[in-house]
Amino acid sequence: MFVVLWEFEVKSGLENRFEKVYGPEGEWASLFRSDANYRETRLLRDTSRSLIYTTLDFWASREAYENFLQAHQAEYKALDSACKGLTNNERRVGTYEEIAP
């Protein structure tokens, strides 16, 4: 399993729209679902900083994720551009691979 974590500072008043776009049934997850190696998206809100959110996107492997990005560059960039107005800041926290038992 491979996970991509992003942190977002959402613009005040746009929290509901952000949650719809970035949540498990949102536009990002819809784009990711076009690939059989996508597993799920989870959206978390910081309990002490109400405008801070984290997304966790789960993929079958790093290679699958990288292949998706390469194959869907145009769609990814278009959606990313359309979402810029929802946040003050965003940063990729990191990418993580599950350790096999």
C-alpha positions in Angstrom: 0.0 0.0 0.0 1.2 3.5 -0.9 -0.2 6.7 0.7 0.1 10.3 -0.4 -0.5 13.0 2.4 -1.4 16.6 1.7 -2.1 19.4 4.2 -4.4 22.3 3.3 -5.2 25.6 5.0 -8.7 26.3 3.7 -10.1 29.8 3.2 -12.6 30.8 5.9 -16.1 30.3 4.7 -15.2 27.7 2.1 -14.9 24.7 4.4 -18.1 22.9 3.1 -17.0 23.3 -0.6 -13.5 22.1 0.2 -14.9 19.1 2.0 -17.1 18.2 -1.0 -14.3 18.6 -3.5 -11.5 16.8 -1.5 -13.6 14.2 0.4 -14.0 10.6 -0.5 -16.8 11.3 -3.0 -15.4 14.5 -4.3 -13.9 15.5 -7.6 -10.3 14.4 -6.7 -11.5 10.9 -5.7 -13.6 10.7 -8.8 -10.5 11.5 -10.9 -8.4 8.9 -9.0 -11.2 6.3 -9.4 -10.5 6.2 -13.1 -7.4 4.1 -12.2 -7.9 0.5 -10.9 -4.9 0.9 -8.6 -6.5 3.7 -6.6 -7.9 2.4 -3.3 -9.5 5.3 -1.3 -9.3 8.9 -0.1 -9.7 10.0 3.5 -10.2 13.6 4.6 -9.3 14.7 8.1 -9.9 18.0 9.8 -7.5 19.3 12.5 -9.3 19.4 15.9 -7.4 22.4 17.2 -7.1 24.4 13.9 -10.5 24.3 12.2 -9.2 25.5 8.8 -6.5 22.8 8.5 -7.2 19.6 6.7 -5.2 16.5 5.6 -6.0 14.2 2.8 -4.7 10.6 2.6 -4.9 9.1 -0.9 -4.3 5.3 -0.9 -2.9 3.5 -3.9 -1.8 -0.1 -4.6 1.8 1.0 -5.0 4.1 3.9 -5.7 4.5 2.8 -9.3 0.7 2.8 -9.8 0.5 6.3 -8.4 3.3 7.6 -10.5 1.9 6.0 -13.6 -1.5 7.6 -12.8 0.1 11.0 -12.5 1.9 10.6 -15.8 -1.2 9.3 -17.7 -3.5 12.0 -16.3 -1.3 15.1 -16.2 -3.8 17.3 -18.0 -6.8 16.4 -15.9 -4.8 16.6 -12.7 -3.5 20.1 -13.5 -6.9 21.3 -14.6 -8.6 20.2 -11.4 -5.7 21.5 -9.3 -6.1 24.9 -11.0 -9.8 24.9 -10.4 -9.3 24.3 -6.7 -6.7 27.0 -6.0 -9.3 29.4 -4.8 -10.4 27.1 -1.9 -7.1 27.3 0.0 -4.6 29.8 1.4 -1.9 27.2 1.5 -1.2 23.6 0.6 1.8 21.3 1.0 2.6 17.7 0.2 3.5 16.3 3.6 5.0 13.2 2.1 4.5 9.8 0.5 4.5 6.6 2.6 4.8 2.9 1.9 3.2 0.3 4.2 5.7 -1.9 5.9 4.9 -5.6 5.3 4.5 -7.7 8.5 
